[in-house]
Amino acid sequence: MFAAGYGANQFVPLLALYRRTLALTDADATAVFGVYALGLIPGLIFGGRISDRRGRRPVLLAFTALSLLATAVLMTGQWGTAGLYAGRLLTGLVSGTVFTAGTAWVKELSGDERAGAGARRAALALTAGFGIGPLVAGPLAQWGPAPQVLPYIVHLALAGSALLMLPRARETVSGARKSDPPGPLLPPSASSARFRLVVVPLGPWVFGSVTLVFTTLPGHGTGPTGVLGVAFPGLLAAGALAAGVVSQRLGRRLYEAGAARGSTTAAVTGLGIVAAGCAAAAFATAFPGIATAATAALILGAGYGICLIVGLREVEEIAAPEQLGALIALFYSLAYSGLAVPFLLALIAPTIGYPQALLFTAAATTLTMAAVFLSGQKSYRARPERNNT
């Protein structure tokens, strides 16, 4: 999962390089970044379902091998956008499958440990990969030789190492489960009030927040970056995701405290921090600078971390074992729908400006927060039993 997260975000600082070498417009750059979602969604939807029936290990083995091909295709992007689109599409397919099957596997391998241990470990592995990928790729692209090739070599080594280690991991899907007929595309647990009123509105802001750090802030909120150049977007992304790692501990504590008294405090807190981050990003685009961009990135990253861990914990509580992969897939699909946020901003910003567009985004997040507080509170207090149908 770490290698998949690394592979997904190694592209972030390189996007600034491709903007220059391939003369990409804002819309071009956002589209190249966002085509990842076209591969991601089917990977999310079907990866968890397939691993629920066929086993976690064979699915992760196959798609970790495919990640090597995806990165090799990205290397050809130095000659034109076709390689970037194809590579990002394959990366999305790999990521969606590995995230869902891997999260379910980690949860199952965590066994009878403290509640939430699986969600915490999965979120940590993903976020660490998301953050370290751009942190390493940025400096390599800025100061290393072959800047459009060398950064990708690191991921090839990571994915290759993971491929060698996976066969030794214990399979958790039993033979009896493998013979079960496929379940519905939407697992029954998705109809629970807690999922509909808390997880569904929360989900898009998981990546709708931090993706602004990857796409919008580097192009419009940083101002001159001096000698840092291409490395700065990577540092910005790494800082945001480091804040995400730290905030996950707070999110877990808020979730556990809220669950004990029937409260949506954790979800509301995460959404409130995302709203503050969007407002800070609006300020950064109005007054570009390294300090204003870094501040916005840290706030957005903290909001991302809390929303991610809260969403995964809710899914763990709601899903029956045979539906876990499918419900995780649905949550990640909701989370990654947030990739549309920077694309929508790129469409409306030429008319109203990025500061105003980001303030509208902050307002939308605030409305979501209010909806979760008002309607989600009642569903959470009911604390329905885990759906085992």
C-alpha positions as CSV (number, residue, x, y, z in Angstrom):
1,M,0.0,0.0,0.0
2,F,2.9,2.3,0.7
3,A,4.3,1.6,-2.8
4,A,0.9,2.3,-4.4
5,G,0.6,5.6,-2.5
6,Y,4.1,6.5,-3.5
7,G,3.4,5.7,-7.2
8,A,0.2,7.7,-7.1
9,N,1.8,10.9,-5.9
10,Q,5.4,10.8,-7.4
11,F,3.8,12.6,-10.3
12,V,2.9,15.7,-8.2
13,P,6.2,17.7,-8.5
14,L,6.8,16.4,-12.0
15,L,3.6,18.1,-13.1
16,A,5.3,21.4,-12.6
17,L,8.2,20.2,-14.8
18,Y,5.8,19.0,-17.6
19,R,4.0,22.3,-17.4
20,R,7.2,23.9,-18.6
21,T,8.6,21.3,-21.0
22,L,5.3,20.4,-22.7
23,A,3.7,23.9,-22.4
24,L,0.7,22.5,-20.5
25,T,-2.2,24.9,-19.7
26,D,-4.0,24.9,-16.3
27,A,-6.8,22.8,-17.9
28,D,-4.2,20.4,-19.5
29,A,-2.3,19.9,-16.3
30,T,-5.5,19.3,-14.3
31,A,-6.8,16.9,-16.9
32,V,-3.5,14.9,-16.9
33,F,-3.6,14.8,-13.1
34,G,-7.3,13.9,-13.0
35,V,-7.3,11.2,-15.7
36,Y,-6.0,9.1,-12.9
37,A,-9.6,9.0,-11.6
38,L,-10.9,7.3,-14.8
39,G,-8.7,4.3,-14.0
40,L,-9.2,4.6,-10.2
41,I,-13.0,4.3,-10.1
42,P,-13.2,0.9,-11.8
43,G,-10.3,-0.3,-9.7
44,L,-12.0,0.9,-6.5
45,I,-15.4,-0.6,-7.5
46,F,-14.2,-4.0,-8.7
47,G,-10.9,-4.5,-6.8
48,G,-12.5,-4.9,-3.4
49,R,-15.3,-7.1,-4.7
50,I,-12.8,-9.4,-6.6
51,S,-10.5,-9.6,-3.5
52,D,-13.5,-10.4,-1.3
53,R,-14.0,-13.6,-3.4
54,R,-10.6,-14.4,-4.9
55,G,-8.4,-13.5,-2.1
56,R,-6.3,-10.4,-1.1
57,R,-2.9,-11.7,-2.0
58,P,-3.4,-12.7,-5.7
59,V,-5.1,-9.4,-6.4
60,L,-2.3,-7.4,-4.8
61,L,0.3,-9.5,-6.6
62,A,-1.2,-8.9,-10.0
63,F,-1.7,-5.2,-9.6
64,T,1.6,-4.5,-7.9
65,A,3.2,-6.0,-11.1
66,L,0.9,-3.8,-13.2
67,S,2.2,-0.7,-11.3
68,L,5.7,-1.4,-12.7
69,L,4.2,-1.1,-16.2
70,A,2.3,2.1,-15.3
71,T,5.5,3.8,-14.1
72,A,7.4,2.7,-17.2
73,V,4.7,4.2,-19.4
74,L,4.9,7.5,-17.4
75,M,8.6,7.6,-18.3
76,T,7.6,8.1,-22.0
77,G,5.7,11.2,-21.0
78,Q,8.8,13.3,-21.7
79,W,8.0,12.9,-25.4
80,G,4.4,13.9,-25.3
81,T,1.2,13.9,-23.3
82,A,0.0,10.5,-24.6
83,G,2.4,8.8,-22.3
84,L,1.3,10.9,-19.3
85,Y,-2.4,10.2,-19.9
86,A,-1.8,6.4,-20.4
87,G,0.5,6.2,-17.4
88,R,-1.8,8.1,-15.1
89,L,-4.8,6.0,-16.2
90,L,-2.9,2.8,-15.4
91,T,-1.7,4.2,-12.1
92,G,-5.3,5.0,-11.2
93,L,-6.4,1.4,-12.0
94,V,-3.6,0.0,-9.8
95,S,-4.2,2.5,-7.0
96,G,-7.9,1.8,-6.8
97,T,-7.5,-1.9,-6.6
98,V,-4.6,-1.9,-4.2
99,F,-6.2,0.7,-1.9
100,T,-9.4,-1.3,-1.5
101,A,-8.0,-4.8,-1.4
102,G,-5.0,-3.7,0.7
103,T,-7.1,-1.8,3.3
104,A,-9.4,-4.8,3.8
105,W,-6.3,-7.1,4.1
106,V,-4.6,-4.9,6.7
107,K,-7.8,-4.7,8.7
108,E,-8.1,-8.5,8.6
109,L,-4.5,-9.1,9.4
110,S,-4.9,-6.8,12.5
111,G,-7.3,-9.4,13.8
112,D,-8.5,-9.0,17.4
113,E,-6.3,-6.0,18.1
114,R,-7.7,-2.7,19.4
115,A,-10.7,-1.5,17.4
116,G,-9.6,0.7,14.5
117,A,-6.0,-0.7,14.3
118,G,-6.6,-1.8,10.8
119,A,-8.0,1.5,9.6
120,R,-5.2,3.4,11.3
121,R,-2.4,1.3,9.7
122,A,-4.0,1.4,6.3
123,A,-4.4,5.2,6.5
124,L,-0.8,5.6,7.7
125,A,0.7,3.4,5.0
126,L,-1.3,5.3,2.3
127,T,-0.6,8.8,3.6
128,A,3.1,8.0,4.1
129,G,3.4,6.8,0.5
130,F,1.4,9.8,-0.7
131,G,3.8,12.2,1.2
132,I,7.2,10.5,0.6
133,G,6.6,10.1,-3.1
134,P,6.6,13.8,-4.0
135,L,9.2,14.5,-1.2
136,V,11.7,12.2,-3.0
137,A,10.6,12.8,-6.6
138,G,10.7,16.6,-6.4
139,P,14.4,17.0,-5.4
140,L,15.4,14.3,-7.9
141,A,13.6,16.1,-10.7
142,Q,15.1,19.5,-9.7
143,W,18.7,18.6,-9.1
144,G,19.2,15.0,-10.3
145,P,20.3,13.8,-13.8
146,A,17.6,12.7,-16.2
147,P,14.8,14.5,-14.3
148,Q,12.0,12.9,-16.3
149,V,13.3,9.4,-15.7
150,L,15.3,9.2,-12.4
151,P,12.3,10.0,-10.1
152,Y,10.4,7.1,-11.4
153,I,13.3,4.6,-10.8
154,V,12.6,4.8,-7.1
155,H,9.1,3.6,-7.5
156,L,10.2,0.7,-9.7
157,A,12.5,-0.4,-6.9
158,L,9.7,0.0,-4.2
159,A,7.1,-1.9,-6.2
160,G,9.6,-4.6,-7.2
161,S,10.5,-5.1,-3.5
162,A,6.8,-5.3,-2.5
163,L,6.3,-7.9,-5.3
164,L,8.9,-10.1,-3.7
165,M,7.5,-9.7,-0.2
166,L,3.8,-10.2,-0.9
167,P,3.9,-14.0,-1.4
168,R,5.0,-14.4,2.3
169,A,1.9,-12.5,3.6
170,R,-0.9,-14.6,5.1
171,E,-4.1,-14.9,3.0
172,T,-7.2,-13.9,5.0
173,V,-10.0,-14.9,2.6
174,S,-11.2,-18.4,3.3
175,G,-12.0,-21.1,0.7
176,A,-15.7,-20.9,1.8
177,R,-15.8,-17.2,1.0
178,K,-14.1,-17.7,-2.3
179,S,-17.0,-20.0,-3.4
180,D,-19.7,-17.5,-2.5
181,P,-21.6,-15.9,-5.4
182,P,-20.7,-12.3,-6.0
183,G,-22.6,-9.8,-4.0
184,P,-24.5,-6.7,-5.2
185,L,-22.5,-3.8,-6.5
186,L,-23.7,-1.7,-3.6
187,P,-23.4,-3.8,-0.4
188,P,-26.4,-3.8,1.9
189,S,-24.4,-1.9,4.5
190,A,-24.3,1.1,2.2
191,S,-28.0,1.7,2.9
192,S,-27.4,2.3,6.6
193,A,-28.2,5.8,7.9
194,R,-24.7,6.3,9.2
195,F,-23.2,5.6,5.8
196,R,-25.7,7.8,3.9
197,L,-25.7,10.7,6.4
198,V,-22.0,10.8,7.6
199,V,-19.8,8.9,5.2
200,V,-21.3,10.0,1.9
201,P,-21.1,13.8,2.5
202,L,-17.7,13.4,4.2
203,G,-16.1,11.3,1.5
204,P,-15.5,13.8,-1.4
205,W,-13.7,16.2,1.0
206,V,-11.0,13.6,1.8
207,F,-9.2,14.2,-1.5
208,G,-11.1,17.3,-2.5
209,S,-9.0,19.0,0.2
210,V,-5.5,17.8,-0.3
211,T,-5.6,17.7,-4.1
212,L,-5.7,21.5,-4.0
213,V,-2.2,21.3,-2.6
214,F,-1.1,19.1,-5.5
215,T,-2.7,21.2,-8.3
216,T,-4.0,24.6,-7.4
217,L,-1.4,25.9,-4.8
218,P,1.7,25.2,-6.9
219,G,0.4,27.1,-9.9
220,H,-1.4,30.0,-8.2
221,G,-0.4,30.3,-4.5
222,T,3.3,30.1,-4.2
223,G,4.8,33.0,-6.1
224,P,8.5,32.8,-7.0
225,T,10.2,29.7,-5.5
226,G,13.8,30.6,-6.2
227,V,16.3,27.7,-6.2
228,L,13.6,25.3,-5.0
229,G,12.0,25.2,-8.4
230,V,10.3,21.9,-9.2
231,A,11.2,20.6,-5.7
232,F,8.8,23.0,-4.0
233,P,5.5,21.4,-5.1
234,G,6.9,18.1,-3.8
235,L,7.9,19.7,-0.5
236,L,4.4,21.4,-0.3
237,A,2.7,18.0,-0.9
238,A,4.9,16.2,1.6
239,G,4.2,18.9,4.3
240,A,0.5,18.6,3.8
241,L,0.6,14.8,4.0
242,A,2.8,14.9,7.1
243,A,0.1,17.1,8.7
244,G,-2.3,14.4,7.6
245,V,-0.3,11.7,9.4
246,V,-0.2,13.7,12.6
247,S,-3.9,14.7,12.4
248,Q,-5.0,11.0,12.1
249,R,-4.1,10.4,15.7
250,L,-6.4,13.3,16.7
251,G,-9.1,12.0,14.3
252,R,-8.9,8.6,15.9
253,R,-9.3,10.0,19.4
254,L,-12.1,12.3,18.4
255,Y,-13.9,9.4,16.7
256,E,-13.6,7.1,19.7
257,A,-14.7,9.8,22.1
258,G,-17.6,10.7,19.9
259,A,-18.7,7.1,19.3
260,A,-18.9,6.6,23.1
261,R,-21.5,9.4,23.4
262,G,-23.1,9.2,20.0
263,S,-21.5,12.3,18.4
264,T,-20.3,13.3,14.9
265,T,-17.6,15.4,16.5
266,A,-14.7,13.8,14.5
267,A,-16.4,14.2,11.1
268,V,-17.5,17.8,11.9
269,T,-14.0,18.7,13.0
270,G,-12.4,17.3,9.9
271,L,-14.8,19.2,7.6
272,G,-14.3,22.4,9.6
273,I,-10.5,22.1,9.2
274,V,-11.0,21.5,5.4
275,A,-13.1,24.7,5.2
276,A,-10.4,26.7,7.0
277,G,-7.8,25.2,4.7
278,C,-9.9,26.3,1.6
279,A,-10.1,29.8,3.1
280,A,-6.3,29.8,3.7
281,A,-5.8,28.7,0.1
282,A,-8.0,31.6,-1.1
283,F,-5.7,33.9,0.8
284,A,-2.6,32.3,-0.6
285,T,-3.9,32.7,-4.2
286,A,-4.7,36.4,-3.4
287,F,-1.3,37.0,-1.8
288,P,1.0,34.3,-3.3
289,G,4.1,33.4,-1.3
290,I,5.9,30.4,0.1
291,A,4.6,31.1,3.6
292,T,1.0,31.6,2.7
293,A,1.0,28.5,0.4
294,A,2.7,26.4,3.1
295,T,0.2,27.5,5.8
296,A,-2.8,26.5,3.5
297,A,-1.1,23.2,2.7
298,L,-0.7,22.2,6.3
299,I,-4.3,23.1,7.2
300,L,-5.7,21.2,4.2
301,G,-3.5,18.2,5.0
302,A,-4.7,18.1,8.6
303,G,-8.3,18.1,7.4
304,Y,-7.6,15.4,4.9
305,G,-6.0,13.2,7.6
306,I,-9.0,13.5,9.9
307,C,-11.6,12.9,7.2
308,L,-9.7,9.8,5.9
309,I,-9.4,8.1,9.3
310,V,-13.0,8.9,10.3
311,G,-14.3,7.6,7.0
312,L,-12.4,4.3,7.3
313,R,-13.4,3.8,10.9
314,E,-17.0,4.3,10.1
315,V,-16.7,1.7,7.3
316,E,-15.1,-0.7,9.6
317,E,-17.9,-0.3,12.1
318,I,-20.7,-0.6,9.5
319,A,-19.5,-3.4,7.2
320,A,-20.1,-7.1,7.6
321,P,-16.9,-9.1,7.0
322,E,-18.0,-10.4,3.6
323,Q,-18.9,-6.8,2.5
324,L,-15.8,-5.1,3.9
325,G,-13.9,-4.8,0.6
326,A,-16.9,-3.6,-1.3
327,L,-17.8,-0.9,1.3
328,I,-14.2,0.3,1.4
329,A,-14.3,0.5,-2.4
330,L,-17.4,2.6,-2.2
331,F,-15.8,4.9,0.4
332,Y,-12.7,5.4,-1.7
333,S,-14.8,6.1,-4.7
334,L,-16.6,8.9,-2.8
335,A,-13.2,10.1,-1.5
336,Y,-11.7,10.3,-5.0
337,S,-14.7,12.0,-6.5
338,G,-13.0,15.0,-4.8
339,L,-10.4,15.0,-7.6
340,A,-13.1,17.0,-9.5
341,V,-12.7,20.0,-7.1
342,P,-9.5,21.4,-8.6
343,F,-10.8,20.7,-12.1
344,L,-14.0,22.7,-11.4
345,L,-11.9,25.5,-9.9
346,A,-9.8,25.6,-13.1
347,L,-13.0,26.0,-15.1
348,I,-14.6,28.8,-13.1
349,A,-11.4,30.6,-11.9
350,P,-10.8,32.4,-15.2
351,T,-14.2,34.1,-14.7
352,I,-14.2,35.0,-11.0
353,G,-10.6,34.4,-9.9
354,Y,-9.0,31.7,-7.7
355,P,-9.5,33.5,-4.4
356,Q,-13.2,33.8,-4.9
357,A,-13.5,30.3,-6.3
358,L,-11.7,28.9,-3.2
359,L,-14.0,31.0,-0.9
360,F,-17.0,29.3,-2.6
361,T,-15.3,26.0,-1.9
362,A,-14.9,26.9,1.7
363,A,-18.6,27.8,1.9
364,A,-19.5,24.4,0.3
365,T,-17.4,22.6,2.9
366,T,-19.1,24.5,5.7
367,L,-22.5,23.6,4.4
368,T,-21.5,20.0,4.3
369,M,-20.2,20.2,7.9
370,A,-23.6,21.6,9.0
371,A,-25.5,18.8,7.2
372,V,-23.3,16.2,8.9
373,F,-23.8,17.8,12.2
374,L,-27.6,18.1,11.9
375,S,-28.6,15.0,10.0
376,G,-25.7,12.7,10.9
377,Q,-26.0,13.2,14.6
378,K,-29.4,11.4,14.8
379,S,-28.2,8.5,12.7
380,Y,-25.0,8.2,14.8
381,R,-26.9,8.2,18.1
382,A,-28.9,5.2,16.9
383,R,-25.6,3.2,16.6
384,P,-27.1,0.4,14.5
385,E,-25.6,-3.0,14.8
386,R,-23.2,-4.0,12.0
387,N,-25.1,-5.2,9.0
388,N,-24.5,-8.9,8.5
389,T,-27.0,-9.5,5.7
